[in-house]
Amino acid sequence: MSLPLSSGQTLYQQLVDSFAESIHQGTLKPGKRLPAIRRVAQSHQVSINTVLNAWQILEDRGLIESRPQSGYYVRGVLPAVTRSVKPLPAKINDPSAQKLELIEQVFAAQNNPDYTNISLACPQDGTFYPAARIGRITASILRQNPDIIGRYALPPGSERLREEIARRALHNGINLPPQAITLTHGCMEALQLALRAVTKPGDCIGLESPTYFFLFPLLASLGLKALEIPTDPQQGLSLDALEMLLQEKRVQAVIAMPGAQNPLGYVMPLENKKRLAKLVNTYHVPLLEDGLYDELQFEWPLSPPVKAFDSEGWVIYCTSFTKTVAPDFRVGWTAAGRFHDAIAHLKAVSSMAESRLLSETLAEFLASGGYDHHLRTLRRRYAANLDAARGILARHFPQGTRATLPRGGFVFWVELPGNIDTVEMFHRLLHEQICVTPGALYSLSDRYKHALRLSCCYPFDERYTWALQRTGALACEMTGLAPGQDQGLPLRPQVV
């Protein structure tokens, strides 16, 4: 369900949203001719120029195309990645030295400013963040309280920020007092603290497959093992497989990202979230819920996290503001339920507390109402970027290429046809100063060596689009297949 169109939108943007929704939901199917421009103008009571502006945006997003002497038609898009949930080999694995070395190589390339990055999940343009607004708030706080930087921040951290977090969490179905929130240094520290609180060396952690690759070195650093659980690109973690593992006491904790998962982009259906909460509460196995992209879901109302259905405190919710507000602040938080005291203690003895100045700045931004407006803008921008990127892939990647249908965030998963090794592709593209992330990083097995994760958190300028096109050309060369023909399925539901 979509939000009503905002009265603050331009007429052409309202028209774009209306027709994009029809395409996403399959009402307007690939190959279907759009109504005549004059007819659209009359029926929507707008000018012909307004319709032409809207058609230009839809064409730029890869949703429609102009055919000479014929009119505008709905473009085909990449078919979705679909995968039956087959049992994975129930192997408990450690990351190999080769895998850890590849992760380091990818990070090094992603941090090289001379490379064109089309896979790093970190927005690389200041317009994705409210930098000017944050700067003004910080300056105002310093003027009013110049001594703030001369005092140590002590546990449990900014009360005002925890109050604002608790207020916002209530809108997502999580009812908790500020005292139940622990501020952390980003989401990764929240996950690390949670693992330290609920596991011991030698324990086995259940993970989605594919999953965020930096979890592998994190687990290894704590002496923990990984067991990958089948994960559907649209439904998420196989709860039947998880229940079997819980019954057999094969895992001592689970890490999952049910909201706009990295790298697949799925949002777990609500009934599955309720069942997942019931499973971990029934079997008394902690779930570390990574909610980093929860607020970037495209559908409205936002799907609540699993934590909202946590009856006995076995879900540890971890998130941060790094993807939405201020990455350099690295302010995150966790609501740990029955494990709150243990995690709060670990935070205090490891990194004490988060910066008071940065925390108060975030609190003021959240309280002022600017955050919700900013999120609405981000969701629309990322949704448009995903549309445009998938359009480029449909035209320039090999026939048979498939991609996931993200329901939030800005990353998506691409599976290439034929016998292709995307690690080799990664190294070849580095010679052209293009950086991608090979699928092999997202599993301890070799099952994803034909896949890539791509990211759309960049300005869609000539440099970015060229890098996507060049990656597609290399994929065609390596597979021996011609560029794909427009084909496929609706992309996803409309963005809020």
Phi and psi in degrees as a GROMACS rama.xvg file:
@    title "Ramachandran Plot"
@    xaxis  label "Phi"
@    yaxis  label "Psi"
@TYPE xy
-100.284  155.578  SER-2
-70.2678  150.378  LEU-3
-57.9237  146.117  PRO-4
-62.0347  138.145  LEU-5
-72.6852  136.853  SER-6
-67.1421  -16.4017  SER-7
-82.242  -6.02572  GLY-8
-79.482  152.821  GLN-9
-70.0935  160.471  THR-10
-62.6263  -40.2885  LEU-11
-69.5467  -31.1893  TYR-12
-70.2755  -36.434  GLN-13
-62.7697  -38.8077  GLN-14
-67.5462  -40.3082  LEU-15
-58.2363  -48.3566  VAL-16
-62.0351  -40.5373  ASP-17
-62.8443  -47.2009  SER-18
-76.3451  -33.3425  PHE-19
-62.3375  -39.2135  ALA-20
-63.3336  -40.9642  GLU-21
-63.2051  -35.8739  SER-22
-72.054  -45.0686  ILE-23
-62.3002  -36.9969  HIS-24
-86.6892  -2.57242  GLN-25
86.1495  4.86019  GLY-26
-64.6774  -43.0328  THR-27
-101.238  110.825  LEU-28
-91.2254  157.842  LYS-29
-53.0817  132.321  PRO-30
93.1486  -11.6447  GLY-31
-77.3259  136.771  LYS-32
-76.5776  134.822  ARG-33
-74.7142  155.102  LEU-34
-58.3324  154.518  PRO-35
-58.0943  146.28  ALA-36
-57.4502  -44.5665  ILE-37
-62.9745  -38.8522  ARG-38
-66.0603  -41.3149  ARG-39
-63.023  -42.1102  VAL-40
-60.8024  -42.3009  ALA-41
-69.1296  -44.7938  GLN-42
-69.8289  -29.6125  SER-43
-99.7859  0.650876  HIS-44
55.1875  50.1446  GLN-45
-130.43  170.892  VAL-46
-80.4343  162.256  SER-47
-62.2335  -37.5029  ILE-48
-62.4557  -35.3853  ASN-49
-63.2872  -42.8932  THR-50
-64.6404  -42.9274  VAL-51
-61.9674  -39.9319  LEU-52
-62.7842  -42.2721  ASN-53
-64.7929  -43.8164  ALA-54
-61.7355  -36.3916  TRP-55
-63.5871  -41.8253  GLN-56
-66.4857  -43.9632  ILE-57
-62.2907  -35.912  LEU-58
-69.1343  -41.4959  GLU-59
-62.6514  -32.3506  ASP-60
-81.8487  -0.555034  ARG-61
78.9787  16.4276  GLY-62
-91.8545  -27.8509  LEU-63
-134.637  167.719  ILE-64
-142.572  152.041  GLU-65
-95.5897  133.07  SER-66
-116.495  121.878  ARG-67
-52.5931  136.421  PRO-68
62.1921  13.7761  GLN-69
-131.082  -34.8721  SER-70
121.028  -158.791  GLY-71
-108.084  140.387  TYR-72
-130.65  152.005  TYR-73
-70.0252  127.993  VAL-74
-74.8646  153.411  ARG-75
-75.6525  156.114  GLY-76
-129.96  169.824  VAL-77
-60.1859  138.688  LEU-78
-65.7702  154.763  PRO-79
-77.5115  153.791  ALA-80
-73.3351  120.755  VAL-81
-123.738  139.897  THR-82
-148.385  122.422  ARG-83
-67.8687  145.558  SER-84
-79.9545  90.8276  VAL-85
-94.397  144.59  LYS-86
-60.5404  130.436  PRO-87
-84.0077  154.045  LEU-88
-56.7894  125.685  PRO-89
-79.002  65.1325  ALA-90
-99.7082  136.691  LYS-91
-95.948  117.836  ILE-92
-121.181  155.848  ASN-93
-111.087  148.82  ASP-94
-67.9682  136.504  PRO-95
-73.6513  161.758  SER-96
-60.6491  -35.7085  ALA-97
-64.2329  -40.6606  GLN-98
-65.4004  -44.3375  LYS-99
-64.5998  -37.2333  LEU-100
-65.3517  -39.6705  GLU-101
-63.8598  -40.1204  LEU-102
-59.6666  -43.029  ILE-103
-63.7609  -39.8057  GLU-104
-63.5101  -41.7477  GLN-105
-65.0221  -44.6258  VAL-106
-60.6115  -42.1493  PHE-107
-61.8606  -43.5459  ALA-108
-66.3062  -39.6052  ALA-109
-66.1952  -25.7598  GLN-110
-90.8122  0.812308  ASN-111
-86.107  114.29  ASN-112
-67.0576  -16.0131  PRO-113
-79.9324  -11.1525  ASP-114
-94.0558  147.979  TYR-115
-89.6808  115.897  THR-116
-100.613  124.711  ASN-117
-120.205  19.9993  ILE-118
-139.901  -18.1757  SER-119
-65.7077  129.628  LEU-120
-87.5532  48.3324  ALA-121
-136.881  110.479  CYS-122
-50.6967  130.61  PRO-123
-108.383  18.3342  GLN-124
-135.536  135.335  ASP-125
-61.3251  -20.7955  GLY-126
-72.2262  -11.0687  THR-127
-79.4365  -11.8456  PHE-128
-125.167  151.577  TYR-129
-82.472  57.3594  PRO-130
-59.8602  -43.8504  ALA-131
-64.6212  -42.9755  ALA-132
-63.799  -45.1256  ARG-133
-61.4219  -40.3619  ILE-134
-62.2032  -41.8732  GLY-135
-66.067  -39.8799  ARG-136
-64.5599  -43.7958  ILE-137
-60.6234  -45.0347  THR-138
-63.2913  -39.0875  ALA-139
-64.4926  -42.2992  SER-140
-62.9388  -40.2486  ILE-141
-67.47  -36.5764  LEU-142
-65.8763  -42.3883  ARG-143
-77.0923  -27.8549  GLN-144
-142.767  70.7051  ASN-145
-63.7121  -19.5678  PRO-146
-78.9175  -4.11658  ASP-147
-62.033  -32.5121  ILE-148
-83.4041  -2.52056  ILE-149
-102.164  7.83306  GLY-150
-123.393  141.926  ARG-151
-68.751  141.408  TYR-152
-84.3556  127.868  ALA-153
-118.589  155.25  LEU-154
-61.2472  146.216  PRO-155
-91.3638  12.7158  PRO-156
93.969  -175.842  GLY-157
-55.288  118.711  SER-158
-68.887  -37.443  GLU-159
-64.6893  -41.5791  ARG-160
-65.64  -41.0509  LEU-161
-64.962  -33.9631  ARG-162
-66.0055  -41.9609  GLU-163
-67.1648  -38.9638  GLU-164
-62.8809  -44.213  ILE-165
-62.6087  -38.9334  ALA-166
-63.6345  -44.5206  ARG-167
-70.1908  -37.4546  ARG-168
-60.5417  -32.6203  ALA-169
-60.982  -35.1439  LEU-170
-65.7531  -24.6347  HIS-171
-96.8858  11.9434  ASN-172
87.8269  4.79998  GLY-173
-100.242  112.267  ILE-174
-102.063  105.679  ASN-175
-149.224  148.089  LEU-176
-79.0684  158.923  PRO-177
-55.6796  -30.0567  PRO-178
-67.8452  -15.4416  GLN-179
-91.7668  5.24116  ALA-180
-107.59  133.497  ILE-181
-112.719  122.39  THR-182
-76.6198  140.463  LEU-183
-133.51  169.541  THR-184
-88.1681  75.2983  HIS-185
83.4698  175.28  GLY-186
-72.0685  -33.5293  CYS-187
-64.3472  -38.8348  MET-188
-66.7605  -36.2822  GLU-189
-59.7633  -45.1329  ALA-190
-64.6515  -41.8618  LEU-191
-63.8425  -45.0129  GLN-192
-61.8066  -40.8904  LEU-193
-63.5302  -43.5957  ALA-194
-61.8741  -42.1958  LEU-195
-64.2937  -31.1353  ARG-196
-78.1026  -29.7026  ALA-197
-114.9  -1.62416  VAL-198
-131.565  170.859  THR-199
-134.192  157.739  LYS-200
-51.7907  135.847  PRO-201
98.7746  -15.5113  GLY-202
-68.2259  160.281  ASP-203
-111.782  133.828  CYS-204
-114.197  127.184  ILE-205
-79.7967  131.764  GLY-206
-127.327  153.032  LEU-207
-66.3335  159.225  GLU-208
-139.325  111.114  SER-209
-76.807  161.712  PRO-210
-138.623  169.199  THR-211
-59.3713  124.107  TYR-212
-67.9674  -24.0852  PHE-213
-73.9507  -8.96384  PHE-214
-64.9383  -29.9862  LEU-215
-64.9198  -51.2041  PHE-216
-66.1723  -29.7365  PRO-217
-62.4401  -48.7819  LEU-218
-61.4674  -43.4833  LEU-219
-60.8646  -37.9499  ALA-220
-66.5241  -22.3568  SER-221
-101.114  5.86515  LEU-222
72.6175  27.4505  GLY-223
-104.518  152.763  LEU-224
-99.258  158.973  LYS-225
-118.832  138.47  ALA-226
-129.235  117.883  LEU-227
-83.6792  136.72  GLU-228
-112.494  135.897  ILE-229
-53.1372  137.889  PRO-230
-136.194  123.818  THR-231
-82.0772  137.615  ASP-232
-63.7096  -15.6446  PRO-233
-118.656  -28.8356  GLN-234
-99.9275  -24.6321  GLN-235
95.8397  -157.552  GLY-236
-51.694  133.608  LEU-237
-71.9321  109.371  SER-238
-74.9138  -26.4156  LEU-239
-65.5349  -45.0702  ASP-240
-64.4434  -41.6748  ALA-241
-62.7919  -43.0547  LEU-242
-61.6785  -38.9391  GLU-243
-62.0457  -42.6785  MET-244
-65.1529  -38.4901  LEU-245
-67.4522  -40.1  LEU-246
-61.7675  -38.0666  GLN-247
-87.0062  0.714809  GLU-248
56.7741  42.3942  LYS-249
-85.0741  -21.7167  ARG-250
-126.423  144.568  VAL-251
-100.986  -10.2262  GLN-252
-164.336  162.84  ALA-253
-131.942  137.968  VAL-254
-114.798  127.877  ILE-255
-146.883  156.014  ALA-256
-125.086  80.7688  MET-257
-71.168  -13.7488  PRO-258
-112.536  112.467  GLY-259
51.9013  60.5256  ALA-260
-62.6726  142.487  GLN-261
-100.226  114.525  ASN-262
-107.811  -1.10778  PRO-263
-81.4468  -29.7236  LEU-264
85.339  5.27044  GLY-265
-76.0827  157.582  TYR-266
-116.234  120.562  VAL-267
-61.404  133.333  MET-268
-55.4632  150.391  PRO-269
-58.7678  -43.532  LEU-270
-63.2183  -34.7232  GLU-271
-67.3883  -37.4596  ASN-272
-62.3025  -42.4177  LYS-273
-63.4136  -40.8943  LYS-274
-67.2338  -39.143  ARG-275
-61.6022  -43.7604  LEU-276
-61.0222  -42.0179  ALA-277
-64.8649  -39.6729  LYS-278
-61.3844  -50.3779  LEU-279
-70.0792  -30.0361  VAL-280
-73.9993  -33.1425  ASN-281
-70.5945  -43.8903  THR-282
-94.1543  -1.0662  TYR-283
56.4057  48.3396  HIS-284
-120.051  123.134  VAL-285
-64.4265  139.222  PRO-286
-107.704  121.378  LEU-287
-93.2795  102.274  LEU-288
-91.8378  113.774  GLU-289
-86.893  109.239  ASP-290
-105.544  29.1999  GLY-291
-57.6023  -35.618  LEU-292
-107.039  9.86959  TYR-293
-55.9394  -39.8127  ASP-294
-81.2093  0.243046  GLU-295
-106.665  18.023  LEU-296
-65.7454  146.355  GLN-297
-86.3776  -26.7371  PHE-298
-87.152  150.406  GLU-299
-123.853  138.8  TRP-300
-70.6772  156.506  PRO-301
-60.0419  139.673  LEU-302
-70.3152  126.384  SER-303
-66.7678  153.977  PRO-304
-72.2277  166.824  PRO-305
-58.7289  -33.4282  VAL-306
-54.3737  -29.2255  LYS-307
-65.1148  -18.6129  ALA-308
-112.447  17.5603  PHE-309
-83.9477  104.046  ASP-310
-82.21  -28.3377  SER-311
-126.811  13.5629  GLU-312
83.4805  24.0823  GLY-313
-92.381  -0.731702  TRP-314
-103.299  125.914  VAL-315
-106.363  108.931  ILE-316
-89.7403  127.647  TYR-317
-127.397  132.983  CYS-318
-160.624  -177.743  THR-319
-161.218  177.248  SER-320
-101.617  11.5592  PHE-321
-69.0476  -30.2862  THR-322
-89.0253  -8.78006  LYS-323
-121.709  -30.8545  THR-324
-123.333  -62.7367  VAL-325
-147.196  92.7174  ALA-326
-62.2888  -34.097  PRO-327
-72.5491  -21.3525  ASP-328
-68.4028  -35.3264  PHE-329
49.8349  48.5428  ARG-330
-100.298  120.302  VAL-331
-125.954  -175.545  GLY-332
-159.141  161.078  TRP-333
-139.084  142.383  THR-334
-114.848  105.725  ALA-335
-103.94  6.00139  ALA-336
56.6386  -128.152  GLY-337
-65.1111  -13.2312  ARG-338
-101.391  11.5252  PHE-339
-58.6312  -49.9138  HIS-340
-60.9674  -41.9578  ASP-341
-64.7647  -42.4649  ALA-342
-71.0937  -40.1971  ILE-343
-60.4201  -38.8075  ALA-344
-66.3693  -44.8895  HIS-345
-61.541  -40.3944  LEU-346
-61.1681  -44.9984  LYS-347
-63.7658  -38.9581  ALA-348
-88.3662  -7.78139  VAL-349
-104.876  -52.7715  SER-350
-132.692  15.9129  SER-351
64.5898  -86.2116  MET-352
-156.964  165.764  ALA-353
-86.5813  155.598  GLU-354
-49.4745  129.96  SER-355
-68.8433  -41.0974  ARG-356
-61.1653  -48.2943  LEU-357
-66.764  -38.1951  LEU-358
-65.8063  -43.6247  SER-359
-66.3125  -34.404  GLU-360
-62.7471  -46.7936  THR-361
-62.7614  -41.6002  LEU-362
-60.1665  -43.7605  ALA-363
-64.4364  -40.3475  GLU-364
-62.9489  -43.5961  PHE-365
-65.5359  -40.212  LEU-366
-71.327  -27.3691  ALA-367
-77.1042  -12.4031  SER-368
89.8059  -5.05909  GLY-369
-69.9555  -22.6622  GLY-370
-66.4389  -43.5214  TYR-371
-64.7185  -42.1783  ASP-372
-61.9126  -43.1652  HIS-373
-61.203  -42.5738  HIS-374
-63.9754  -40.161  LEU-375
-61.3457  -40.2372  ARG-376
-65.6929  -43.4801  THR-377
-61.6497  -45.3197  LEU-378
-58.9222  -45.5139  ARG-379
-63.6336  -41.0433  ARG-380
-67.3757  -44.1483  ARG-381
-67.1466  -37.2581  TYR-382
-63.0077  -42.7064  ALA-383
-64.5737  -40.4669  ALA-384
-63.194  -41.2529  ASN-385
-63.7722  -41.3198  LEU-386
-58.1368  -49.0876  ASP-387
-64.6974  -42.193  ALA-388
-64.0954  -43.1559  ALA-389
-64.2909  -33.1403  ARG-390
-64.1956  -40.7728  GLY-391
-64.9397  -42.9649  ILE-392
-62.5783  -39.0019  LEU-393
-61.6983  -30.0061  ALA-394
-93.091  -28.5955  ARG-395
-115.363  -14.2613  HIS-396
-92.7439  164.839  PHE-397
-62.8575  151.797  PRO-398
-56.7134  135.368  GLN-399
96.8957  -5.35992  GLY-400
-65.4171  139.624  THR-401
-127.677  152.509  ARG-402
-142.749  151.541  ALA-403
-72.1391  165.971  THR-404
-109.605  82.7995  LEU-405
-59.9656  138.871  PRO-406
-107.955  14.9658  ARG-407
170.663  170.832  GLY-408
74.5834  -155.768  GLY-409
-144.067  15.8176  PHE-410
-116.337  152.456  VAL-411
-147.985  162.076  PHE-412
-108.674  131.09  TRP-413
-120.628  129.614  VAL-414
-114.98  123.608  GLU-415
-94.6679  150.576  LEU-416
-80.5717  167.941  PRO-417
75.1816  -174.37  GLY-418
-93.8048  79.2399  ASN-419
-116.263  144.253  ILE-420
-112.799  108.785  ASP-421
-75.5752  -13.7154  THR-422
-67.8908  -43.0949  VAL-423
-61.6185  -41.6211  GLU-424
-59.6671  -43.4407  MET-425
-54.9427  -48.2053  PHE-426
-68.0274  -37.388  HIS-427
-68.0726  -37.8011  ARG-428
-70.5698  -28.568  LEU-429
-59.6244  -32.5828  LEU-430
-66.0224  -20.1503  HIS-431
-104.697  11.7873  GLU-432
60.6122  40.942  GLN-433
-120.374  133.768  ILE-434
-116.687  124.039  CYS-435
-122.193  168.659  VAL-436
-113.634  112.312  THR-437
-68.9147  147.014  PRO-438
-62.4932  -23.0635  GLY-439
-59.0715  -23.7365  ALA-440
-69.9199  -21.1153  LEU-441
-93.8151  12.0773  TYR-442
-155.072  154.448  SER-443
-84.7556  -4.7312  LEU-444
-101.688  -172.811  SER-445
-104.838  19.1942  ASP-446
-72.228  -14.7911  ARG-447
-114.79  26.7277  TYR-448
-68.7022  -11.3924  LYS-449
-97.1782  7.4641  HIS-450
-116.002  163.44  ALA-451
-136.534  150.536  LEU-452
-106.322  129.637  ARG-453
-116.375  158.838  LEU-454
-129.78  146.43  SER-455
-118.68  28.1305  CYS-456
-98.6606  44.3602  CYS-457
-132.638  157.222  TYR-458
-62.2288  135.926  PRO-459
-82.1639  69.393  PHE-460
-98.5042  -176.883  ASP-461
-62.1142  -36.816  GLU-462
-65.0796  -44.6865  ARG-463
-67.6713  -46.7614  TYR-464
-64.9058  -36.3831  THR-465
-62.6446  -41.5949  TRP-466
-63.1798  -40.4877  ALA-467
-62.7475  -44.9812  LEU-468
-65.0678  -40.0693  GLN-469
-67.1949  -38.5913  ARG-470
-60.9143  -42.7754  THR-471
-62.221  -41.1997  GLY-472
-63.0998  -40.706  ALA-473
-66.917  -39.1267  LEU-474
-61.415  -40.5192  ALA-475
-62.6176  -41.4622  CYS-476
-64.7228  -42.5958  GLU-477
-73.6659  -29.8776  MET-478
-92.1737  -16.9521  THR-479
74.6479  17.3344  GLY-480
-108.975  151.624  LEU-481
-76.4836  159.96  ALA-482
-56.6981  146.385  PRO-483
-68.4089  152.992  GLY-484
-90.0862  146.953  GLN-485
-57.1323  129.69  ASP-486
-161.266  170.904  GLN-487
119.74  -152.153  GLY-488
-118.855  162.571  LEU-489
-57.7604  151.678  PRO-490
-72.1562  -59.5797  LEU-491
-177.898  173.024  ARG-492
-64.8634  162.433  PRO-493
-66.6065  150.596  GLN-494
-85.796  148.584  VAL-495
